[in-house]
Amino acid sequence: MAYTRDEIAEWFNGLQDRICAEVSKTDGGASFTSEMWERPGGGGGDTRVIQQGNIISKGGVNFSAVHGELPDNIKSALNVQSNAFFATGVSIVMHPDNPFLPIIHMNVRYFEMNDNVWWFGGGIDLTPHYVDDAQTQWFHAQLKAACDAHDMTYHPRFAKWANAYFYIKHRKESRGVSGIFFDRLNQQTEGKPKEELFAFVQQIGDAFAPIYTHLMRINADTPFNDLNKAWQMHRRSRYVEFNLVLDKGTKFGLDTDGRIDSILMSLPPETGWKYNQQWPADGEEMRTQHILQTAYVPEEE
C-alpha cells in the first residue's frame, strides 16, 4: 500500500506516545507534560517535556506535522521547485542527571512536496559524557541489527554519514560516538517503494525506547563526584554548540517559522563554558576527549 502523508503522521504521533510512556516508566520520578501548538503558516504539533526526574534532568519527545510555503532559502538548500511543503516527524533528546548515562538523540521524519517529490530522513546518535567501550559497541550493534533487517548496505552507509554529520568542525571532534544518519531516502535514491522505506523508518523509531531505557537502567545509579559533574557540563556545552551552529534541523525549524521553544527543546537545562578549563591528564576525561578527536573523524571528500 502507498501510505498517505496523514497516515505517516498518525504513526509518528503514536510513536511519541509509546516512547514517552516507556521513558517515564523507567525514570520513575517524573512524567511528560504536553503542550499542543499551532504553526501560523499551517499545521502544528505536540511538545512533550520531562524535567527533574529521577534519571532525566530534561528530555523532550516532540511530534510535529506542519505545512505551508517554503522560504526561498530553504527551496534553494533543498534544490526543489515547488513552494508547498508538508513535513512530519518525531524529534527526541534526553539529557540525564548522571554523568555516566549518555545523552541520546533521535529524529525520524517525512517530507513531501507532492505525490512525486517526497523523502524520509532521520537517525539515532549517542553522546556519552564518558565513553564506555562495551556500551558503545552494544549501541552500534542494535542499530546494525535494525538496518540489516531491511538492507545490508544501510548500516555502513548511514554510519559513515553519521560520522560526517555529527562532527563539530570548529572543535575538530565528534559530538559523541556517532550512530546512523540518513536523509532524502525515496524511490529514486533507493529503488524501493514508499512502504518499504517507511517500514525501515518505523523500525528505527521503535528501536529508541528499548535502547535508551536499557542504558537508563544500567547507568542511573552509578556513583559520581564533582569532577564528573564538571565534565558533564563541559560535554553539554559541545552539544549546545553543535545544535546551534551546525544542526540542519534547528536551521530548518527557525527558517520555516517554527515554534522556538520546541526547536530549542534539545538544549540541556544547564551547562557552561569555563575559560581554559583543565582536566587530569591521565583521567577518563582526557581518554574520552581523545576518542572524540580521533575515532569518528569523517573521511575527506
C-alpha positions in Angstrom: 0.0 0.0 0.0 1.1 3.6 -0.6 0.9 5.5 2.7 -0.6 8.9 2.7 1.1 11.7 4.5 -1.7 11.7 7.1 -1.2 8.0 7.8 2.6 8.6 8.2 1.9 11.5 10.6 -0.5 9.4 12.6 2.1 6.7 13.1 4.7 9.2 14.2 2.2 10.6 16.7 1.7 7.1 18.1 5.4 6.6 18.3 5.6 9.7 20.5 3.0 8.2 22.9 4.9 4.9 23.2 8.3 6.4 23.8 7.0 8.9 26.4 5.3 6.0 28.2 8.5 3.8 28.3 10.9 6.6 29.3 8.6 8.0 32.1 8.1 4.5 33.4 11.8 3.8 33.6 12.6 7.2 35.1 10.0 6.6 37.8 10.1 10.2 39.2 8.5 12.5 36.6 6.1 12.4 33.7 6.0 14.3 30.4 4.0 17.5 30.2 2.2 18.0 26.9 1.8 21.3 25.1 -0.2 21.4 21.8 0.7 24.2 19.5 -0.2 25.6 16.1 2.1 27.0 13.5 0.8 30.2 12.0 1.7 29.1 8.5 0.0 25.8 8.8 -0.1 22.7 11.0 1.3 22.2 14.5 2.5 19.7 16.9 2.7 18.4 20.5 5.8 19.2 22.6 6.3 16.8 25.4 9.0 17.5 28.0 10.1 15.7 31.1 12.1 17.6 33.7 13.8 16.9 37.1 13.1 13.2 37.1 14.9 10.5 39.0 17.1 9.9 35.9 16.3 12.5 33.3 17.3 16.2 34.0 15.5 17.3 30.9 14.2 15.5 27.9 11.8 16.1 25.1 9.8 14.0 22.6 8.4 16.3 20.0 5.8 15.5 17.3 5.0 17.9 14.5 3.1 17.9 11.3 3.4 21.2 9.5 2.7 22.5 6.1 2.7 25.7 4.1 5.0 27.7 1.8 8.8 27.2 1.7 11.0 30.2 2.1 13.3 30.8 -1.0 16.4 30.0 1.0 15.0 26.6 2.0 13.9 25.9 -1.5 17.4 26.6 -2.7 19.0 24.5 0.1 16.7 21.5 -0.7 17.1 22.1 -4.5 13.3 21.9 -5.1 11.0 23.9 -7.2 7.6 23.7 -5.5 6.6 26.2 -2.8 4.1 24.0 -0.9 5.5 21.5 1.6 4.4 19.1 4.3 6.8 17.8 7.0 6.1 15.5 9.9 8.2 13.5 12.4 9.3 12.9 15.9 12.5 14.5 17.4 13.9 13.4 20.7 16.8 14.5 23.0 17.4 13.2 26.5 19.8 14.9 29.0 20.4 12.7 32.0 21.3 13.7 35.5 24.0 11.1 36.0 27.3 11.9 34.0 27.7 8.2 33.3 24.4 8.0 31.4 24.8 9.3 27.8 22.8 11.9 26.1 20.8 10.5 23.2 19.1 12.0 20.2 16.7 10.5 17.6 14.8 12.0 14.7 12.6 10.3 12.2 10.8 12.4 9.7 8.9 12.6 6.4 9.0 15.4 3.9 6.6 15.9 0.9 6.3 18.5 -1.8 3.8 16.5 -3.9 3.0 12.9 -4.9 6.2 12.6 -6.9 8.6 14.5 -4.5 8.9 13.0 -1.1 11.6 11.5 1.2 12.3 10.1 4.6 15.2 11.0 6.9 16.4 10.5 10.4 18.8 8.7 12.6 19.9 8.0 16.2 23.2 9.0 17.8 24.7 8.7 21.3 26.7 11.3 23.1 28.3 9.9 26.3 30.0 12.3 28.7 32.3 9.4 29.4 32.8 6.8 26.6 32.2 3.3 27.8 33.6 0.9 25.1 31.2 -2.0 25.8 28.1 0.2 25.9 29.2 1.9 22.7 29.7 -1.4 20.9 26.3 -2.6 22.2 24.6 0.6 20.9 26.1 0.3 17.5 25.1 -3.4 17.4 21.4 -2.5 18.0 21.5 -0.1 15.1 23.2 -2.5 12.8 20.6 -5.2 13.5 17.8 -2.7 12.8 19.4 -1.6 9.5 20.4 -5.2 8.4 16.7 -6.3 8.7 16.0 -4.1 5.7 19.1 -3.7 3.7 22.7 -4.8 4.3 24.1 -1.7 2.8 22.2 0.6 5.2 24.4 0.4 8.3 27.8 1.0 6.6 26.3 3.9 4.6 24.4 5.5 7.3 27.1 5.1 10.0 29.6 6.8 7.7 27.0 9.6 7.1 26.6 10.0 10.9 30.3 10.3 11.4 30.4 13.2 8.9 27.2 14.8 10.1 27.8 14.8 13.9 31.3 16.3 13.6 31.9 19.6 15.3 34.2 21.2 12.7 35.3 24.2 14.7 36.4 21.9 17.6 37.7 19.1 15.4 35.9 16.5 17.4 32.8 14.4 17.2 29.7 15.3 19.2 29.6 11.8 20.5 30.2 8.2 19.4 28.0 8.6 16.3 25.3 6.2 15.2 23.3 6.4 12.0 22.1 9.3 9.9 20.1 9.2 6.7 18.2 11.7 4.6 16.3 12.1 1.3 15.5 8.3 1.1 13.0 7.8 -1.7 12.2 5.5 -4.6 14.6 7.3 -6.9 17.6 7.0 -4.5 16.9 3.6 -3.1 14.9 1.8 -5.8 12.3 0.8 -3.2 8.6 1.8 -2.8 7.4 4.2 -0.1 6.0 1.3 2.1 9.4 -0.4 2.3 11.3 2.8 3.2 8.6 3.7 5.8 9.0 0.2 7.3 12.7 0.9 7.8 12.0 4.3 9.4 9.4 2.6 11.7 11.9 0.0 12.8 14.4 2.8 13.7 11.8 4.7 15.6 10.7 1.6 17.5 14.4 0.9 18.4 14.7 4.0 20.5 12.8 3.0 23.7 14.5 -0.4 24.2 17.9 1.1 23.6 17.7 4.1 25.9 15.7 2.5 28.7 18.3 -0.2 28.9 21.1 2.4 29.2 19.0 4.2 31.8 18.6 1.1 33.9 22.3 0.1 33.9 23.8 3.6 34.4 21.3 5.6 36.6 22.8 4.6 39.9 26.5 4.8 39.0 28.2 6.9 41.7 29.7 10.2 40.6 31.6 13.1 42.1 32.1 16.9 41.5 34.8 16.3 38.8 32.3 14.1 36.9 29.6 16.7 37.0 32.0 19.4 35.9 33.0 17.3 32.9 29.3 16.7 32.1 28.7 20.4 31.9 31.8 20.7 29.6 30.4 18.0 27.3 27.0 19.5 27.3 28.5 22.7 26.1 29.7 20.9 23.0 26.2 19.6 22.4 24.9 23.1 22.5 27.5 24.3 20.1 26.6 21.7 17.6 22.9 22.2 17.8 23.0 26.0 17.5 25.8 26.3 14.9 25.6 23.1 12.7 22.3 21.2 13.1 20.2 21.4 9.9 17.0 20.5 11.8 17.4 23.6 14.0 18.0 25.8 11.0 15.0 24.3 9.1 12.8 25.0 12.1 13.9 28.5 12.5 13.8 29.3 8.8 10.2 28.0 8.5 8.9 30.0 11.4 8.7 27.0 13.7 7.9 27.1 17.4 11.1 28.4 19.2 10.6 26.5 22.5 10.0 23.3 20.7 13.1 23.8 18.4 15.3 24.6 21.3 14.0 21.8 23.5 17.2 19.9 22.5 19.3 22.2 24.7 20.3 21.0 28.2 18.9 22.6 31.4 22.3 23.9 32.3 25.8 23.9 31.0 28.9 26.1 31.0 31.9 27.5 29.1 34.7 28.0 31.6 37.8 29.5 30.1 40.9 27.3 29.7 39.4 24.6 31.9 42.0 21.9 32.8 41.4 18.2 33.3 43.5 15.4 34.9 46.0 14.3 32.2 45.6 10.6 33.0 41.9 10.6 33.8 38.8 9.3 32.0 38.0 12.8 30.8 41.1 13.1 28.6 40.5 9.5 27.4 37.0 10.4 26.2 38.4 13.6 24.6 41.0 11.6 22.7 38.3 9.2 21.4 36.1 12.0 20.2 39.0 13.7 18.5 40.3 10.6 16.7 37.8 7.7 16.4 34.9 9.4 14.5 36.7 11.9 12.2 34.8 11.9 8.9 36.6 10.8 5.8 37.7 13.6 3.4 35.6 14.1 0.4 
